[in-house]
Amino acid sequence: MRYFTRSFINGSWSQERRRKAVAAYDAHVSALGLSPSLQMLWQISFHDARILAFTYERSAGTLKLRMRRGDLQAGYWDVTLCFSEAAITAGSLRLLRDAVRPSNVEVLATELEESIGLFKYRLLFWPKGEATLTFKGVVIKSRAVSSRVKFLTPRIQSSVVCGPTRC
């Protein structure tokens, strides 16, 4: 993470330093000229989100990530991110697999960055770890759910496959 480091999240930075980091990140991403779906990815808060499932299809270059996000005040949503022309390292893939419910892993912060005609999406996890994926585009789908825990799948849903499917 370049802007929202673990030190930023755990409160060890001064309020002024935190304000500057948020302003720098917002200026950085605003300058990218993002498509509407990438703007939405930037604006959605995944803080405290749980990963419900993911699928990575290396040969098709797709990564589908389903997360539950929200809070008591705003309500809860299941959000599915379908990344196209996606690539992920073995280490990040392992972190995603280990983060799928029923684990107690949560997303602390996310960052979006441009990288030579592609984008990088970083996820900082609690209690540890950071995953990065590279992609070209994203489709975002969401639906309201009644609570944070109701209907959370009790078994792990993750896979890495070789054949093509659609998001």
HUBEL-V175663 format. One record per residue. N is the residue number from 1. RES is the residue in one letter. PHI is phi in radians with two decimals (NA if undefined). Layout:
N & RES & PHI
N & RES & PHI
This chain:
1 & M & NA
2 & R & -1.68
3 & Y & -1.92
4 & F & -1.80
5 & T & -1.30
6 & R & -1.06
7 & S & -1.14
8 & F & -1.08
9 & I & -1.17
10 & N & -1.42
11 & G & 1.48
12 & S & -1.41
13 & W & -1.53
14 & S & -1.18
15 & Q & -1.06
16 & E & -1.15
17 & R & -1.13
18 & R & -1.11
19 & R & -1.04
20 & K & -1.15
21 & A & -1.13
22 & V & -1.11
23 & A & -1.11
24 & A & -1.14
25 & Y & -1.14
26 & D & -1.06
27 & A & -1.13
28 & H & -1.04
29 & V & -1.25
30 & S & -1.06
31 & A & -1.32
32 & L & -1.36
33 & G & 1.08
34 & L & -1.32
35 & S & -1.19
36 & P & -0.98
37 & S & -1.21
38 & L & -1.25
39 & Q & -1.08
40 & M & -1.12
41 & L & -1.02
42 & W & -1.14
43 & Q & -1.49
44 & I & -1.28
45 & S & -1.54
46 & F & -1.84
47 & H & -1.02
48 & D & 1.22
49 & A & -1.21
50 & R & -1.96
51 & I & -1.49
52 & L & -1.56
53 & A & -2.90
54 & F & -2.67
55 & T & -2.41
56 & Y & -2.09
57 & E & -1.99
58 & R & -0.98
59 & S & -1.18
60 & A & -1.53
61 & G & 1.21
62 & T & -2.08
63 & L & -2.31
64 & K & -2.00
65 & L & -2.19
66 & R & -1.98
67 & M & -2.27
68 & R & -1.80
69 & R & -2.30
70 & G & 2.20
71 & D & -2.71
72 & L & -1.07
73 & Q & -1.26
74 & A & -1.64
75 & G & 1.68
76 & Y & -2.02
77 & W & -2.41
78 & D & -1.67
79 & V & -2.04
80 & T & -1.92
81 & L & -1.86
82 & C & -1.93
83 & F & -1.59
84 & S & -1.85
85 & E & 0.84
86 & A & -1.61
87 & A & -2.47
88 & I & -2.59
89 & T & -1.32
90 & A & -1.06
91 & G & -1.14
92 & S & -1.19
93 & L & -1.08
94 & R & -1.11
95 & L & -1.10
96 & L & -1.08
97 & R & -1.05
98 & D & -1.25
99 & A & -1.52
100 & V & -1.16
101 & R & -0.88
102 & P & -1.62
103 & S & -1.07
104 & N & -1.68
105 & V & -1.35
106 & E & -2.23
107 & V & -1.44
108 & L & -1.59
109 & A & -2.78
110 & T & -2.33
111 & E & -2.42
112 & L & -2.12
113 & E & -2.56
114 & E & -1.48
115 & S & -2.58
116 & I & 0.87
117 & G & 1.40
118 & L & -2.11
119 & F & -2.20
120 & K & -2.01
121 & Y & -2.13
122 & R & -1.95
123 & L & -2.17
124 & L & -1.70
125 & F & -1.85
126 & W & -1.88
127 & P & -1.54
128 & K & -2.77
129 & G & 1.80
130 & E & -2.56
131 & A & -1.90
132 & T & -2.27
133 & L & -2.26
134 & T & -1.90
135 & F & -2.74
136 & K & -1.80
137 & G & -2.51
138 & V & -2.55
139 & V & -2.01
140 & I & -2.05
141 & K & -2.18
142 & S & -2.53
143 & R & -2.59
144 & A & -1.25
145 & V & -2.26
146 & S & -1.38
147 & S & -2.78
148 & R & -1.24
149 & V & -1.81
150 & K & -1.08
151 & F & 1.24
152 & L & -1.16
153 & T & -1.13
154 & P & -1.34
155 & R & -2.00
156 & I & -1.27
157 & Q & -2.14
158 & S & -2.59
159 & S & -2.79
160 & V & -2.18
161 & V & -2.20
162 & C & -1.82
163 & G & -1.54
164 & P & -1.38
165 & T & -2.44
166 & R & -2.00
167 & C & -1.27
